[in-house]
Every structure is written in C-alpha cells, then in structure tokens.
C-alpha cells in the first residue's frame, strides 16, 4: 500500500511544482490588466484622449481613395497611428490622441 501511495506522490509533487511556476506569471499579468488596450480605456475614461471613432471621423475624410487598414495606439506618445494602403504603398497618419490634430504623415 505504501508503494502505491509513493507512486502517486511523485506526479502530484510535479503538478504542484508546475503550478507554482505559473502563479508568478499570472500575478505579473494582473499588474497590467489589459495592456495597451487597458491603457487606452483608462485614458479615455479619464477624458484625457479622444476615442478612436472621433479620430477616424477627423482623418478618414482626408484620406479619400486609400483603404483604411486600422489603428494602433502609442500610450507613451499619447498618439494614434492610422494605417492606409493605396496602389501597394502603405501610408501612416499620426494623430495626437488628446486633440485629434494630425502630427505626422508618412508614405
């Protein structure tokens, strides 16, 4: 009987050790809930930045003829980068998230 119990103890110990190594990872992610998207939500809720929909209403009409591919947000710069494509060329438009002012454009 003792042999059967010691046979089961080894896998249980391994499982506990594996779980223990996962717990620090889980708590590290909890420190930054939502990552970049969470940062956007917090800034938006605080009224510090415009929503991406408001930014798109400003920029999209200026980019006629180009296909809109989507946005990125840079929390350090508090800026959105909107990506477009036309005739195989990619265009980026950088927009101040606080004011909606276009601060850069590249091809």
ZIQUITA-V290846 format. One record per backbone hydrogen bond with DSSP energy under -0.5 kcal/mol. CO is the residue of the C=O (numbers start at 1). NH is the residue of the N-H. If there is no record, write none. Layout:
# ZIQUITA-V290846
CO/NH  CO/NH
This chain:
# ZIQUITA-V290846
1/5  2/6  3/7  4/8  5/9  6/10  7/11  8/12  9/13  10/14  11/15  12/16  13/17  14/18  15/19  16/20  17/21  18/22  19/22  19/23  20/24  22/26  23/27  24/28  25/29  26/30  27/31  28/32  29/32  30/33  32/35  34/37  34/38  35/39  36/40  37/41  38/42  39/43  40/44  41/45  42/46  43/48  43/49  44/47  51/55  52/56  53/57  54/58  55/58  55/59  56/60  59/62  59/63  60/63  61/64  63/66  67/85  70/83  72/81  73/75  74/78  74/79  78/97  78/98  79/74  80/95  81/72  82/93  83/69  83/70  84/91  85/67  86/89  89/86  91/84  92/106  93/82  94/103  94/104  95/80  96/100  97/50  101/96  104/94  106/92
